[in-house]
Amino acid sequence: MNEFFSALTSQDLPFLRYALLAGLLSSPAFGIIGTYVVVNRITSIAGAISHAALAGIGAGLYFGFNPLAGATIAALIAGLIISFITLKVNERVDSIIGMIWAVGMSIGLLFIAKSPGYQDPMSYLFGNILLIGKSDLYLLLTLDIITSIAGVILFHHIQAISFDAEFARSRGIHTDLFQIVMIMMISVTVVLMVTVVGIVMVIALLTIPAATAGLFSNRLKTIMLLATVLTALFHFAGLALSYTADSPTGATTIIIAAAVYTLSLSAVSLYRKRKFTEHAPAVSAQAAHPPESDAKTD
């Protein structure tokens, strides 16, 4: 760990500081949007958008513009398409989402294969946060601010459609509009995450922190806050351990997050089981010997 902190403060290794900043800057968006994804159980939509983003990355490499900007455009287009079919198409929505997932990834791989020079698709599929530069940090910061502000401003409306869309509609809330906005926010957040852990593992980091936070609270705001803190900690721990062990950063981050979730789930399950065991005898005794006021009638 001392080696990691020494490298972090070294003037010769600015990419390490950029990587840490990228992870910390993106944590609020991950925590907020990840909570929406987990609560609404739309992981497949997030997965389709993340894989469709590869088409934009490939186009950026082929035509010579910023791949991150291309990923943003592709993710937003995929989000709009998915929003439309979710609201307008009543049958086989999962099949269409799966098609967008596969076609977006295929287009991206074709662009990458035809791009001039050698292009390694592995860094985009599995992430390489150490390749992030200053220009990427500015774009990440902009996307993060937009997503976080939108998540805070629209919190009550999206909370309403997340838990009871029919009731929200009866109260005059335009549920279709806010559902589209939510999917657009997911699209932007997916782009943030692709740079950190890559396309293949994006779903894990979008869901694991929020799922872990949900073990300790039922309040949406608390889950968002805990998920944000956990995401930042996962990024820091993954970067530190991967640097020390010379392992892929994205994969290391996911393994740490999954380990924390597994341990938390086990601890919470044992705690609930113990509480149930402690209260069970008292409940049984009460049922066997009811109070006299309940047993007698005038």
Residue, then its C-alpha position, 0 to 999 in steps of 0.5 A: m500500500n505504501e508503494f501505491f501512495s508513493a506512486l500516487t504522489s509521484q510527478d512521473l505517474p500522472f496517469l495514476r492520479y487521473a485514474l483515481l480522479a476518474g473513479l471518484l468523479s464518477s461515483p455520485a452518478f454510479g450511486i444515484i443511477g445504479t439505485y434507479v437500475v436496481v430498484n426498477r430491475i432494468t439491468s438488461i436495459a443498462g447492459a444493452i446500452s453499454h454494449a451499444a456504446l461500443a458502436g460509438i467507440g468504434a466509430g470514433l476510432y474509425f473516423g478520428f474523433n474522441p471515442l468517449a464522445g462517440a460512446t455518449i452519442a451511441a448510448l443516447i441513441a440506444g437509450l431513445i430506441i429502448s425508451f420507444i420500444t418499452l413504451k410502444v411495443n407490448e410484445r417481445v421487448d426483451s428480444i428487441i433489447g437483446m438485438i440492440w445489445a448484440v448489434g451495437m457490439s457487432i458494429g463497434l467491433l467491425f469499426i475497430a477492426k477497420s480502424p487504421g493502425y492497431q486498435d486493442p478492443m480489450s481495453y474497451l471491453f474490459g476497461n483500462i482506467l489508466l489510459i484516461g487523460k485530462s480531456d477525458l476527465y473534463l468530459l467525465l466531470t461534465l457528464d457526472i455533473i449533468t447526471s447528478i443534478a438531474g438525479v437530484i432535481l427529478f428525484h421525487h418524480i422518478q421515485a414515484i414512477s419507480f415504486d408505483a407508476e399507476f398511482a403517479r399517473s393518477r396524480g398527473i405525473h407524466t410517467d412516460l416522459f420521466q421514464i425516458v429521462m431515467i433511461m437517458m440518465i442511465s445512458v450517460t452513466v453507462v458511458l462514465m462506467v465504460t471508461v472505468v471497468g469496460i463494457v463487459m463488466v459495466i453491469a456489475l459495478l452499476t448494480i453491486p454498490a446499490a444492491t449492497a447499500g440496499l441490504f442496510s436501508n430501505r430509504l431511496k436517498t440513503i441507498m443512493l448515498l451509501a452506493t456513492v460512498l461504496t463505489a468510491l471505495f471500490h474504485f480506490a481499493g481496486l486501483a490500489l490492489s491492481y497497482t500493487a498486484d499488477s492485475p487488471t484494474g476493472a476486474t480487480t474492482i469488480i471482484i472487490a465489490a462482489a466480495v463486499y456484497t457477499l460478505s454483507l449479504s451473509a452478515v445481514s442474513l445471519y443477523r436477521k436469522r439470529k433476531f428471528t430465533e431470539h423472538a420466536p420463543a417469545v411469540s410461541a409462548q404468547a400464542a400458547h398462553p394468551p392474556e386473560s383479557d383476550a381469552k375471556t369475554d363478558 
